[in-house]
Amino acid sequence: MKSIILFLVLSFGFVCSAQNQNIKIFLDCNTCNADYYKQELRYVEFVRDRNYADVHILITSQNNASNGKHYILEFIGNGNYKDINQKLEFDTTSETTTEAKRILMLKYLKLGLMPYWIKNGLSDKINITLKKEETKKDKTEEVDPWNKWTFKISLRGYFNGQESNSSQYINGNFRINKITEKNKFNLSLGLSNDKSKYTYDNEEIISEKKSSYIYGSDVISLNNHWSAGLFVDAGNSLYENKAFYYAIKPGIEYDFFDYKDSQKKSLFITYKIGNVFNRYYDLTVFDKTKESLWQHNLELGGGLVTKWGNVSSSIEYRSYLHDSALNGIRANISTNIRLFKGFSLNLWGGYGLSHDQINIRAQGVSLEELLLQQKQIKSGYRYYGSIGISYTFGSIYNTIVNPRFNL
């Protein structure tokens, strides 16, 4: 019995010693394939909470001009490594495959972990290979034949059915972008057709919703805090009783933080004002078949990403200038907060007041149209949301990957 106890004690000591040779890391990334990095990274131990980690790796991203992502990896040392902090960045494009992105991410994770491995006494485990510097003869100036213009086309269809009903849905989009440090241009077009057919007691009911749109914007960077832009929107929507509509609004925005820090923190205020025109399918409750009005929008919003979690929210007020009683307010919030070890709070929701529905049909809608959501009806408010908590306890280590049965 004593031999068994001695064996267990020695085994436990050996395991603890082996674990101490590894760097404990907390990978804080919502879009990363953690299993891949658990399999490929050596001399690290993944833990389930940042408070247990030697290194907290916070990964954030933003869309870049080439329809890819700009990634920032922040390495935040804890405990014996609290004096080692650094930041690495890299970009992907629309042509970067999932595998190529994973390899790039793995490369930068290894680069960022180098100082921690060295301090942990693993210098003899590290091999470094540097690319040979290009000579002038080898260097060629990169020429962009598209001059930073990007294009995206998408078409999606969906259908299903059974004996008593069938439905089909078609959606198409075309987008053009050009983004530079000084200018941000976007043009997108889209159309959709949602059609359903129901058969009951030899009677056939058809529900159809059609819409199309074109949206364009051109934003100019004035300095590190100010931007100005022009926003144009046009299209039609059978559901919203709009045979044709357009809105032309110039706008201005101020970010209290520097735009270069927007990936981590932002607090902005935006104001837009312009002309809105609607031509309706049916007479509205205001006895209009078409009208041209002036409208303005004021929005305050922001976001924060830190090692304890992230939060973003905004509130927008809009109204027509000829009658301030025709107004609306929309607010939303999204957050994921780690309150203490293993415990997280998740909030997501929004609320809106709508006193500016000038497009509502005068004759109302039938019960059939209401249930099938064919036509919009007056609604003074809408809300949505979710709240959740999670608590994780047990072993702090979670490095093992077992993909059997996809569970």
CORWOUR-V294838 format. One line per field, one symbol per residue. phi: phi as a letter, one per 40 degrees, with the letter a starting at -180 (. if undefined). A space follows every 10 residues. Layout:
phi: ???
This chain:
phi: .ccccccccc cccccccccc ccccbbcbac bcccdccccc cbgbbcbcac ccccbcbbbb abcbccgbbb bbbbbbcbfc bccbbabbba bbbccccdcc ccccccdccc cccdcccccc gbdccbbbbb cccccccccb ccbcccfgcb babbabbaaa aadcaaaaab ababbbbabb ccabbabbba aabbbbbbba fgbbbbbabb aaabbbabbb ccacbbabab bbbaiaaccc gbcaaaabbc abbbbcbcdc cccbaaabbb bbaicbbbbb cbdcccgbba abbbbbbbbb aiaabbccia aaaabbbbac ccacccbabb baaaabbcca dgbbbbbaia aabbbbcccc cccgbccccc ccfcbcbcac aaaaiaaaba bbahdccacc bbccffb
